[in-house]
Amino acid sequence: MDIRTMELGDLIRQGQSQTGDLTFYKLIFAALERITWQNSSSHDDYRRSLVALASGFLASIRPEYLPQAIAAKNLLFKKIDF
């Protein structure tokens, strides 16, 4: 399975059972980053759009899972492998 070629919906379904794990959020944020990169005309548009998408996703997370989601977002945005 190559997560770089999977659709967002497939990534979410693949990791749904891991919502308490950083791996699930890594899949989500990687997919959001790929979608943003493919649809942005400049680097500034890319950064603004990625922050907006990530913020919207984080707003939808249940409070007990928010620490894991924020940790995954921060690691991914800082380009730290996990």
C-alpha positions as CSV (number, residue, x, y, z in Angstrom):
1,M,0.0,0.0,0.0
2,D,1.5,3.3,-1.1
3,I,-0.1,6.1,1.0
4,R,1.2,8.8,-1.4
5,T,-1.2,7.6,-4.1
6,M,-4.3,6.9,-2.0
7,E,-7.3,9.1,-2.0
8,L,-8.2,11.1,1.1
9,G,-11.3,9.0,1.8
10,D,-9.4,5.8,1.5
11,L,-6.7,7.0,3.9
12,I,-9.3,8.0,6.4
13,R,-11.0,4.6,6.2
14,Q,-7.6,2.8,6.4
15,G,-6.7,4.5,9.6
16,Q,-10.1,4.9,11.3
17,S,-9.3,2.2,13.9
18,Q,-6.2,4.1,14.9
19,T,-7.7,7.4,15.9
20,G,-5.8,7.4,19.1
21,D,-2.5,6.8,17.3
22,L,-0.2,9.3,15.5
23,T,-0.2,7.1,12.4
24,F,-3.8,7.9,11.7
25,Y,-3.1,11.7,11.9
26,K,0.1,11.3,9.8
27,L,-2.1,9.8,7.0
28,I,-4.6,12.6,7.2
29,F,-2.1,15.4,7.3
30,A,0.0,13.9,4.5
31,A,-3.1,13.6,2.3
32,L,-4.1,17.2,3.1
33,E,-0.6,18.4,2.3
34,R,-0.6,16.5,-1.0
35,I,-4.0,17.9,-2.0
36,T,-2.9,21.4,-1.1
37,W,0.4,21.1,-3.0
38,Q,-1.3,19.8,-6.1
39,N,-3.8,22.7,-6.1
40,S,-1.7,25.7,-5.1
41,S,-0.3,28.2,-7.6
42,S,2.4,29.5,-5.3
43,H,4.3,28.5,-2.1
44,D,2.4,31.2,-0.1
45,D,-1.0,29.8,-1.3
46,Y,0.2,26.3,-0.4
47,R,1.2,27.3,3.2
48,R,-2.0,29.3,3.8
49,S,-4.2,26.6,2.4
50,L,-2.5,23.8,4.3
51,V,-2.8,25.7,7.6
52,A,-6.5,26.3,6.8
53,L,-7.2,22.7,6.0
54,A,-5.2,21.4,9.0
55,S,-7.0,23.9,11.3
56,G,-10.4,22.8,10.0
57,F,-9.6,19.2,10.5
58,L,-8.3,19.8,14.0
59,A,-11.5,21.7,14.8
60,S,-13.5,18.5,14.0
61,I,-11.4,16.2,16.3
62,R,-12.9,14.9,19.6
63,P,-11.1,16.5,22.5
64,E,-9.5,13.3,23.8
65,Y,-7.8,12.8,20.4
66,L,-6.7,16.4,20.0
67,P,-3.2,16.0,21.6
68,Q,-2.2,13.2,19.2
69,A,-3.5,15.1,16.2
70,I,-1.7,18.3,17.2
71,A,1.5,16.4,17.8
72,A,1.3,14.7,14.4
73,K,0.6,18.1,12.7
74,N,3.6,19.7,14.3
75,L,5.9,16.8,13.4
76,L,4.7,16.8,9.8
77,F,4.9,20.6,9.4
78,K,8.4,20.6,10.8
79,K,9.3,17.7,8.4
80,I,10.2,15.4,11.3
81,D,9.7,11.7,10.5
82,F,7.6,9.6,12.8
